[in-house]
Amino acid sequence: MTIPKKSGAKTKSATVNRLLRRDKGATLIEIGAATAWQPHSCRAFLTGVRKSGATLAKEARQDGGIAYRVTAVAQSWQV
């Protein structure tokens, strides 16, 4: 019997980090849908990302939504 390899972290934090690294970033609604977090929890997570040293860009989308995207990563903020 072989042990299956882990394909990476499956935490909510890792999920949000992957969303924020996409070219189009992620909206609060997308983060909430992926994690089942309330909007205030999504915003708090983004604050934690900023405090860790990563740079977040806030960009308007064509549909009127606001997306957040990591543009620079601090040495200690790598998943």
C-alpha positions as CSV (number, residue, x, y, z in Angstrom):
1,M,0.0,0.0,0.0
2,T,1.4,3.4,-0.9
3,I,0.8,6.6,0.9
4,P,-0.6,9.3,-1.3
5,K,1.4,12.5,-1.6
6,K,0.1,15.7,-0.2
7,S,-0.6,18.2,-2.9
8,G,-0.1,21.2,-0.7
9,A,-1.7,22.9,2.2
10,K,-5.5,22.6,2.4
11,T,-6.1,25.3,4.9
12,K,-8.4,28.3,4.4
13,S,-5.4,30.5,4.7
14,A,-3.5,28.7,2.0
15,T,-6.6,28.9,-0.2
16,V,-6.9,32.7,0.2
17,N,-3.2,33.1,-0.4
18,R,-3.6,31.2,-3.7
19,L,-6.6,33.4,-4.7
20,L,-4.6,36.6,-3.9
21,R,-1.7,35.5,-6.1
22,R,-3.9,35.0,-9.2
23,D,-3.4,37.6,-12.0
24,K,-6.9,38.9,-11.4
25,G,-6.7,38.7,-7.6
26,A,-9.8,38.0,-5.5
27,T,-12.8,40.0,-4.3
28,L,-14.1,39.8,-0.7
29,I,-17.1,37.8,-2.1
30,E,-14.7,35.3,-3.8
31,I,-12.7,34.9,-0.6
32,G,-15.9,34.5,1.5
33,A,-17.2,31.8,-0.9
34,A,-14.0,29.9,-0.9
35,T,-13.7,29.9,2.9
36,A,-17.2,30.4,4.3
37,W,-15.9,33.5,6.2
38,Q,-18.0,36.5,6.9
39,P,-16.9,39.8,5.2
40,H,-15.3,41.2,8.4
41,S,-13.1,38.0,8.6
42,C,-12.0,38.4,5.0
43,R,-11.0,42.0,5.7
44,A,-9.2,41.0,8.8
45,F,-7.2,38.4,6.9
46,L,-6.2,41.0,4.3
47,T,-5.0,43.2,7.2
48,G,-2.9,40.4,8.5
49,V,-1.4,39.9,5.0
50,R,-0.4,43.6,4.9
51,K,1.1,43.4,8.4
52,S,3.2,40.4,7.4
53,G,4.9,42.6,4.8
54,A,3.2,41.7,1.6
55,T,2.0,44.5,-0.7
56,L,-1.7,44.3,-1.7
57,A,-3.0,46.1,-4.7
58,K,-6.7,47.2,-4.7
59,E,-8.0,47.1,-8.3
60,A,-11.4,47.9,-9.8
61,R,-12.9,45.2,-12.0
62,Q,-15.1,45.7,-15.1
63,D,-18.2,44.5,-13.2
64,G,-17.7,47.1,-10.5
65,G,-16.2,44.8,-7.9
66,I,-13.0,45.5,-6.0
67,A,-10.2,42.9,-6.3
68,Y,-7.2,42.5,-4.0
69,R,-4.0,41.1,-5.4
70,V,-0.5,40.4,-3.9
71,T,2.0,42.4,-5.9
72,A,5.1,42.0,-3.6
73,V,5.8,39.3,-1.2
74,A,7.9,39.7,2.0
75,Q,10.5,37.0,2.7
76,S,8.5,35.6,5.6
77,W,5.2,35.5,3.7
78,Q,5.6,32.5,1.4
79,V,3.2,29.5,1.4
